[in-house]
Amino acid sequence: MSDFVILPEQDRSTYCTAKQYKDLYRQSVEDPDAFWLGQANRLDWFKAPTRGGEWSYDPVEIAWFADGTLNLCHNAVDRHLDQRADTTALIFEPDDPASAARILTYRQLHGEVVGMANALKALGVGKGDRVTIYMPMVIEGLLAMLACARIGAIHSVVFGGFSPEALAGRIVNCGSRFVVTADTGLRGGKVVPLKANVDAALDHDGVEVDGVLVVRHTGADVAMAGGRDHWYHELVSDAECPCEPMNAEDPLFILYTSGSTGKPKGVLHTTGGYGVWTATTFHYVFDYQPGEIHWCTADIGWVTGHSYIVYGPLMNGATSLVFEGVPNYPDHGRFWDVIDKHQVNILYTAPTAIRALMREGDHFVTSRSRKSLRLLGTVGEPINPEAWRWYFDVVGEKRLPIIDTWWQTETGGIMITTLPAAHDMKPGSAGLPFFGVRPQLVGAEGEVLEGATSGNLCIRHSWPGQSRTVYGDHERFVQTYFSTYKGKYFTGDGCRRDEDGYYWITGRVDDVINVSGHRMGTAEVESALVLHPLVAEAAVVGYPHDIKGQGIYCYVTLNAGEAGGEELAAELRQYVRKEIGPIATPDHIQFTDGLPKTRSGKIMRRILRKIAENDYGSLGDTSTLADPTLVDRLIEGRQNS
Ligand code: WT7
């Protein structure tokens, strides 16, 4: 096929070859239990598992390695002390390039994690407790995660860009009684008032915590509530603190993610399966070798940060770079500066960052060496072939493999990707399934489609990294993922499979949009808009956006007699930022006198999507609308707004 991009031969004997991939893939689907019990040997178990997958999708119950006992902090930290205590575990690159970088060996990381674990214990945290982590991208954020794993507490990391309202909801939902935060954070030279946001969240009705642990990061002045708030540096201690033996199915973390309805749900991952999945995918997909520097540019507030900044790399004894800043500060060359400064070998980033940098011109890239780079990765949203080309031609100088890795918060780790030396690449395609992953494309009636075709992407057969439940709401887990197509996990993505068996993710088929690689429920934005006293109704859809991939388009109807304008639009934007956070800021607000509804009152989003896309030729059947004349007014409004 002509759409393959063929690389110069990769001179690297450790890469998994095409033949090895085929053999391992076959083993992984023919005898999944034997395959995964074998991969489980990558980890150090207190008691090795003898049981593989024990699962059913109807009723939904999933377990892997259920008779095994282990601790992921032990695997990420302590276990390396014998062999590589002096190897660098973490490199911290601060927001301000003039500030000093910080380097921690595995021995130092161990000391720091023990210190954090003791601080959490002093705060009152015990096994099974939920701990909310609301931190900037600094080492202490990772320490808090690892320290929770060490003592058997369940971490719930909330992205530092979320608003106090969003934070409060996530604290209440999982009944977390502890928060770890910092005085303030820095991003692109701007101050993020983390502790003040925590205070505001805790002011909400029904939000009650026993303790807040505050890391001094910038040294900014913050209010400390007596009895509740404690400085980390006052509680830290180097007392002995062994790793708690955990059952493989004990929860490791909760991570909130958006769905098509209602509030974000707390996706729950357990210890053994998630550990094996992230350790194994990290090993094969990135082919990390000792001495290399791995840089995943995500934030620990997202699953990408959990799996490929923290757990995957550290369980493999790798050196992982932690970056506090943003790609365009102090200028658009920052990524390449960081790469040259720390001699980064693996860069794993998102299409939205690539597009934003591409727009600024090649010289920011070509003026830096980037000679250390060996592998480029992308994740989070479909990458458009133009951005792929730029990543390949300009950043990688046509010599570096690109891996386009498809996965989700719910999958725990990478599910579909090419492997650097096993498969040729196709710009825009994620490629082939990872070991043990059995994708199926399903038609509207639930029929399984074979061969080259398009459909809804499902996965049959459980894999170790699969989420086990939605915290506190198993029924929602069942409804969201296992009820659309019986006996399969439904991803929510549309997908095409080509004649070479390559998968091309076409985007979400539900009411979830992907804004700069961040997952957003349109329902969440709508709920925020209707909080405004003048707003009667709102409908939110995604539309193509040059940099963000998808932008947020809002149709708003006002109470009778009210008129919309620039000022009200600005106020509504502010409402959404306050409710959710800056990442949910509407890109476009169109005031309208009505929303297109069927006679039974269902909003026809298909029509709203087309109009937002400026695609009026294919609106489909509009005759079932309660008010068919509305469509012309909506189009007119689109053109004038
Ligand atoms: C959704 C999951 C995976 C960690 C970051 C996002 C989209 C993710 C790709 C890719 C096309 C992708 C899907 C998926 N997505 N990676 N390589 N190509 N689309 O995790 O927030 O749980 O979002 O991101 O639509 O369902 P998430």
Boltz pocket constraint, residues with backbone or C-beta under 6 A from the ligand:
constraints:
  - pocket:
      binder: B
      contacts: [[A, 257], [A, 302], [A, 303], [A, 304], [A, 378], [A, 379], [A, 380], [A, 381], [A, 382], [A, 383], [A, 404], [A, 405], [A, 406], [A, 407], [A, 408], [A, 409], [A, 410], [A, 416], [A, 430], [A, 491], [A, 492], [A, 493], [A, 505], [A, 507], [A, 508], [A, 514], [A, 517], [A, 518], [A, 519]]
      max_distance: 6.0
